[in-house]
């Protein structure tokens, strides 16, 4: 969805080392970090192989790709392929759900909650009555998130009214619009990378976990079992609620598996397993991803499909950008996969 400079996947040690060197050299750190993205190098390779010229703009966050005098652009991880309205809808969780529901595509409902200041521009009678009604309708177990947020940051599960109030007040300090959805106990989350009606890659996000030994706390096990390190651990701790933080001090029984996060975000410790697309074609999730892309007019992006305890498949969200930094840096063949995906996107953009 919407990305910022901070999305580039550099470890904290790498950032520190490069920042020191860049300060001495008088360079701009953010420009260097953005230029080091795997995507930048792969897009440049693919474009230059087609005889196109690639220029870096906006401190490395924008790539201008010119062929035969015609410029095309990559902004963050969004390629110049999606219609403007499609991009805006995919950057808006509530709007995405609205369009999918109107198109008959099974999805997790997201309701828009606007800051009271927005009443000047968009007629609405207030926030709390509708929010509390949704809270009750969804079994008093909901998720509050920034409507245009990404990466799982600021995503809070609320099971009490006081938690709901705290989440909404906190989020309204950062944004003017929220999305609220029912909490779903997700057993599997698949991501489908789509290009012009075809699925180029599919993978499952696997949440990080530890196995108890009956004597050490969850936090001690995280360190001993190398379950989370560096940036992923910091991101996880930043997003944990109070009860989740307390759970880190608990001691799991011997052999007990303890999931570290209910969120499936790669940036918060989840790992990725590439799925066999021939086998996946038989899964209803495959058709659902294609239906969602068609309903939104998505030319290049990704569709996240979740599977709950009952085996029900629903679209969780759709992204108009394709970020593969984590896969490229962590999977044995990750860069090969990223090169294929970005290469095909560049060809579609230039041909």
C-alpha positions as CSV (number, residue, x, y, z in Angstrom):
1,X,0.0,0.0,0.0
2,X,1.4,3.5,0.8
3,X,5.2,3.3,1.5
4,X,7.7,5.7,2.9
5,X,11.5,6.0,2.9
6,X,11.6,4.0,6.1
7,X,10.3,0.9,4.4
8,X,13.7,0.0,2.9
9,X,14.9,-3.3,4.4
10,X,18.3,-2.5,6.0
11,X,19.5,-4.0,9.3
12,X,20.1,-1.6,12.1
13,X,23.9,-2.5,12.1
14,X,24.1,-1.8,8.4
15,X,22.2,1.5,8.8
16,X,24.6,2.6,11.6
17,X,27.7,1.7,9.6
18,X,26.5,3.4,6.5
19,X,25.2,6.5,8.4
20,X,28.7,7.0,10.0
21,X,30.4,6.7,6.6
22,X,27.9,9.0,4.9
23,X,28.2,11.7,7.6
24,X,31.9,11.8,7.1
25,X,31.5,12.0,3.3
26,X,28.8,14.6,3.7
27,X,26.3,12.5,1.7
28,X,22.5,12.1,2.3
29,X,21.9,8.8,4.2
30,X,18.3,8.4,3.0
31,X,19.3,8.7,-0.7
32,X,22.0,5.9,-0.2
33,X,19.6,3.7,1.7
34,X,16.9,3.9,-1.0
35,X,19.5,3.3,-3.7
36,X,20.5,0.1,-2.0
37,X,17.1,-1.4,-2.3
38,X,17.2,-4.7,-4.2
39,X,14.3,-3.5,-6.4
40,X,16.3,-0.5,-7.6
41,X,19.1,-2.7,-8.9
42,X,16.8,-5.3,-10.5
43,X,14.7,-2.6,-12.2
44,X,17.8,-0.9,-13.5
45,X,19.1,-4.3,-14.9
46,X,15.8,-5.1,-16.6
47,X,15.3,-1.6,-18.0
48,X,18.8,-1.2,-19.3
49,X,18.6,-4.7,-21.0
50,X,15.7,-3.2,-22.9
51,X,17.6,-0.1,-24.0
52,X,16.0,2.2,-21.5
53,X,17.7,4.9,-19.4
54,X,17.1,4.8,-15.6
55,X,17.5,7.9,-13.4
56,X,17.2,8.2,-9.7
57,X,15.1,11.0,-8.3
58,X,13.7,12.1,-5.0
59,X,16.6,10.8,-2.9
60,X,16.4,7.4,-4.6
61,X,12.7,6.9,-3.9
62,X,11.7,7.6,-7.5
63,X,13.0,5.9,-10.6
64,X,12.5,7.5,-14.0
65,X,12.7,4.9,-16.7
66,X,12.9,6.4,-20.2
67,X,12.7,4.5,-23.5
68,X,12.2,6.0,-27.0
69,X,11.7,9.4,-25.4
70,X,8.8,8.3,-23.2
71,X,9.3,8.4,-19.4
72,X,7.7,6.0,-17.0
73,X,8.1,6.0,-13.2
74,X,8.5,3.7,-10.2
75,X,7.5,5.4,-6.9
76,X,8.6,3.5,-3.9
77,X,7.4,0.0,-4.9
78,X,4.5,1.2,-7.1
79,X,5.1,0.8,-10.9
80,X,3.6,3.0,-13.6
81,X,1.0,0.3,-14.5
82,X,-2.1,0.7,-12.3
83,X,-4.8,3.3,-13.1
84,X,-4.7,6.2,-10.6
85,X,-8.1,5.3,-9.1
86,X,-7.0,1.7,-8.6
87,X,-3.9,2.8,-6.8
88,X,-5.8,5.1,-4.5
89,X,-8.4,2.5,-3.7
90,X,-5.8,-0.1,-2.9
91,X,-4.1,2.4,-0.6
92,X,-7.4,2.7,1.3
93,X,-8.4,-0.3,3.3
94,X,-12.0,0.7,3.7
95,X,-12.4,1.6,0.0
96,X,-10.8,-1.7,-1.1
97,X,-13.3,-3.7,1.0
98,X,-16.1,-1.5,-0.3
99,X,-15.3,-2.2,-3.9
100,X,-14.7,-5.9,-3.3
101,X,-18.0,-6.4,-1.5
102,X,-19.8,-4.6,-4.2
103,X,-18.2,-6.9,-6.7
104,X,-19.2,-10.0,-4.8
105,X,-15.6,-10.9,-3.8
106,X,-15.4,-12.4,-0.3
107,X,-13.3,-10.1,1.9
108,X,-12.8,-9.0,5.5
109,X,-15.1,-6.0,6.1
110,X,-13.3,-2.7,6.9
111,X,-15.3,0.2,8.1
112,X,-14.0,3.8,7.7
113,X,-13.7,5.9,10.9
114,X,-13.0,9.6,10.3
115,X,-11.4,12.1,12.7
116,X,-14.0,14.6,13.9
117,X,-12.2,17.3,12.1
118,X,-13.1,15.6,8.8
119,X,-16.8,16.6,9.4
120,X,-15.9,19.9,7.8
121,X,-15.4,18.2,4.5
122,X,-17.2,14.9,4.6
123,X,-20.7,14.8,6.2
124,X,-20.9,12.5,9.2
125,X,-22.7,12.7,12.5
126,X,-19.9,11.5,14.7
127,X,-17.6,8.5,15.3
128,X,-18.5,6.8,18.5
129,X,-22.0,5.5,18.0
130,X,-21.1,3.7,14.7
131,X,-17.8,2.5,16.2
132,X,-19.4,1.0,19.3
133,X,-22.2,-0.6,17.2
134,X,-19.5,-2.3,15.0
135,X,-17.7,-3.3,18.2
136,X,-20.8,-5.1,19.5
137,X,-21.8,-6.5,16.1
138,X,-18.3,-8.1,15.8
139,X,-18.4,-9.8,19.2
140,X,-16.4,-7.1,21.0
141,X,-13.2,-8.2,19.3
142,X,-12.0,-5.9,16.6
143,X,-8.8,-4.6,15.0
144,X,-8.1,-0.9,14.6
145,X,-5.6,0.2,12.0
146,X,-4.6,3.3,10.0
147,X,-6.8,3.3,6.9
148,X,-3.7,4.0,4.7
149,X,-1.1,2.3,6.9
150,X,1.2,-0.6,6.0
151,X,3.6,-3.1,7.6
152,X,1.4,-3.8,10.5
153,X,2.5,-0.7,12.4
154,X,-0.2,0.8,14.7
155,X,-2.5,-2.3,14.2
156,X,-4.2,-2.9,17.5
157,X,-6.6,-5.6,18.6
158,X,-9.3,-4.4,21.0
159,X,-11.5,-6.6,23.2
160,X,-12.6,-3.9,25.7
161,X,-14.1,-0.5,25.2
162,X,-11.1,1.1,27.0
163,X,-8.8,-0.6,24.6
164,X,-10.8,0.7,21.7
165,X,-10.7,4.2,23.0
166,X,-7.0,4.1,23.5
167,X,-6.4,2.7,20.0
168,X,-8.6,5.3,18.3
169,X,-7.2,8.3,20.3
170,X,-3.7,7.2,19.7
171,X,-4.2,6.7,16.0
172,X,-6.0,10.0,15.5
173,X,-2.8,11.6,16.7
174,X,-1.1,10.3,13.5
175,X,-3.9,10.1,10.9
176,X,-7.3,11.5,10.0
177,X,-8.8,8.2,9.0
178,X,-8.9,4.7,10.5
179,X,-10.2,1.3,9.4
180,X,-11.9,-1.0,11.8
181,X,-12.5,-4.7,11.1
182,X,-13.5,-7.8,13.0
183,X,-10.6,-9.8,14.5
184,X,-10.1,-13.0,12.5
185,X,-8.1,-15.9,14.0
186,X,-6.0,-16.4,10.8
187,X,-4.5,-19.8,10.3
188,X,-2.9,-19.2,6.9
189,X,-2.2,-16.0,5.0
190,X,-1.2,-16.2,1.4
191,X,0.1,-13.4,-0.8
192,X,-0.4,-13.5,-4.5
193,X,1.7,-11.3,-6.7
194,X,-0.3,-10.4,-9.7
195,X,0.6,-8.9,-13.1
196,X,-2.1,-8.2,-15.7
197,X,-4.3,-11.1,-14.7
198,X,-1.6,-13.6,-14.1
199,X,-0.1,-14.8,-10.8
200,X,3.7,-14.5,-10.9
201,X,4.4,-15.7,-7.4
202,X,2.6,-16.9,-4.3
203,X,3.9,-17.4,-0.8
204,X,2.6,-18.0,2.7
205,X,3.5,-15.8,5.7
206,X,4.5,-17.9,8.7
207,X,4.4,-16.3,12.1
208,X,7.5,-16.5,14.3
209,X,7.3,-18.9,17.3
210,X,9.3,-20.4,20.1
211,X,9.1,-23.8,21.8
212,X,9.1,-23.9,25.5
213,X,11.5,-25.8,27.8
214,X,9.6,-25.3,31.0
215,X,12.2,-23.1,32.6
216,X,12.8,-20.0,30.4
217,X,10.5,-17.2,29.6
218,X,9.3,-16.4,26.1
219,X,11.7,-13.4,25.9
220,X,14.6,-15.7,26.9
221,X,13.6,-18.3,24.3
222,X,13.4,-15.6,21.6
223,X,17.1,-15.0,22.1
224,X,18.1,-18.6,22.7
225,X,16.3,-19.9,19.6
226,X,17.1,-16.9,17.4
227,X,13.4,-16.6,16.7
228,X,13.6,-12.8,16.1
229,X,16.6,-10.6,15.7
230,X,17.4,-6.9,15.2
231,X,14.8,-4.9,13.3
232,X,12.1,-7.6,13.4
233,X,12.3,-7.8,17.2
234,X,12.2,-4.1,17.5
235,X,9.2,-3.8,15.3
236,X,7.4,-6.6,17.2
237,X,8.0,-5.0,20.6
238,X,6.9,-1.6,19.3
239,X,3.5,-3.0,18.3
240,X,2.7,-5.2,21.2
241,X,-0.2,-4.4,23.5
242,X,0.2,-4.4,27.3
243,X,-1.1,-8.0,27.7
244,X,1.1,-9.2,24.9
245,X,4.2,-7.6,26.5
246,X,3.3,-9.3,29.8
247,X,3.1,-12.6,27.9
248,X,6.8,-12.3,27.1
249,X,7.7,-13.0,30.7
250,X,5.6,-16.1,30.9
251,X,7.2,-19.6,30.9
252,X,5.8,-22.0,28.3
253,X,5.7,-25.7,29.2
254,X,8.3,-28.1,27.8
255,X,7.4,-28.7,24.1
256,X,4.7,-26.0,24.0
257,X,4.8,-23.9,20.9
258,X,4.1,-20.2,21.5
259,X,3.4,-17.9,18.6
260,X,5.0,-14.5,19.1
261,X,2.6,-12.3,17.1
262,X,-1.0,-12.6,15.9
263,X,0.0,-10.4,12.9
264,X,1.5,-12.0,9.8
265,X,3.7,-9.1,8.8
266,X,7.2,-10.0,7.4
267,X,8.6,-6.9,9.0
268,X,7.5,-8.1,12.4
269,X,9.2,-11.5,12.4
270,X,7.1,-13.6,10.0
271,X,8.9,-15.7,7.5
272,X,7.9,-16.6,3.9
273,X,7.5,-20.0,2.2
274,X,7.0,-20.0,-1.5
275,X,4.0,-22.0,-2.6
276,X,3.7,-24.4,-5.4
277,X,1.4,-22.6,-7.9
278,X,0.4,-25.7,-9.7
279,X,-1.0,-27.2,-6.5
280,X,-2.4,-23.8,-5.4
281,X,-4.5,-23.5,-8.5
282,X,-6.9,-26.1,-7.0
283,X,-7.3,-23.9,-3.9
284,X,-10.3,-21.5,-3.8
285,X,-7.8,-18.8,-2.6
286,X,-6.3,-18.8,-6.2
287,X,-9.6,-17.8,-7.8
288,X,-10.3,-15.3,-5.0
289,X,-7.0,-13.5,-5.7
290,X,-7.7,-13.3,-9.4
291,X,-11.3,-12.1,-8.8
292,X,-10.0,-9.4,-6.4
293,X,-7.4,-8.2,-8.9
294,X,-10.0,-8.1,-11.7
295,X,-12.6,-6.3,-9.6
296,X,-10.1,-3.5,-8.7
297,X,-8.5,-3.3,-12.1
298,X,-5.2,-4.1,-10.6
299,X,-2.5,-4.4,-13.2
300,X,0.5,-5.0,-10.9
301,X,0.3,-5.5,-7.2
302,X,-0.4,-8.2,-4.5
303,X,-3.5,-9.7,-3.0
304,X,-3.5,-11.1,0.5
305,X,-5.9,-14.0,1.2
306,X,-6.5,-15.4,4.6
307,X,-7.9,-18.7,5.8
308,X,-9.6,-19.0,9.2
309,X,-10.2,-21.9,11.5
310,X,-13.3,-22.9,9.6
311,X,-11.4,-22.9,6.3
312,X,-13.1,-19.8,5.0
313,X,-11.1,-17.8,2.4
314,X,-11.4,-14.0,2.3
315,X,-9.3,-11.2,0.9
316,X,-7.7,-9.2,3.7
317,X,-6.1,-6.4,1.7
318,X,-4.7,-5.5,-1.7
319,X,-1.5,-3.7,-2.3
320,X,-0.7,-1.6,-5.4
321,X,3.0,-1.9,-4.7
322,X,5.1,-5.0,-4.7
323,X,7.9,-5.0,-2.1
324,X,10.2,-8.1,-2.3
325,X,13.2,-6.9,-0.2
326,X,12.6,-9.4,2.5
327,X,12.2,-12.3,0.2
328,X,15.2,-11.3,-1.9
329,X,17.4,-11.1,1.2
330,X,16.2,-14.1,3.2
331,X,15.2,-16.9,0.7
332,X,17.9,-18.9,-1.0
333,X,16.4,-18.1,-4.4
334,X,14.7,-14.9,-3.3
335,X,16.7,-12.6,-5.6
336,X,16.0,-14.9,-8.6
337,X,12.2,-14.7,-7.8
338,X,12.4,-10.9,-7.4
339,X,14.4,-10.5,-10.7
340,X,11.7,-12.4,-12.5
341,X,8.8,-10.5,-11.0
342,X,10.3,-7.0,-11.4
343,X,11.7,-7.9,-14.8
344,X,8.2,-8.8,-16.1
345,X,6.8,-5.6,-14.6
346,X,9.4,-3.5,-16.3
347,X,8.7,-5.2,-19.6
348,X,4.9,-4.6,-19.2
349,X,5.6,-1.0,-18.4
350,X,7.9,-0.3,-21.4
351,X,6.4,-2.4,-24.1
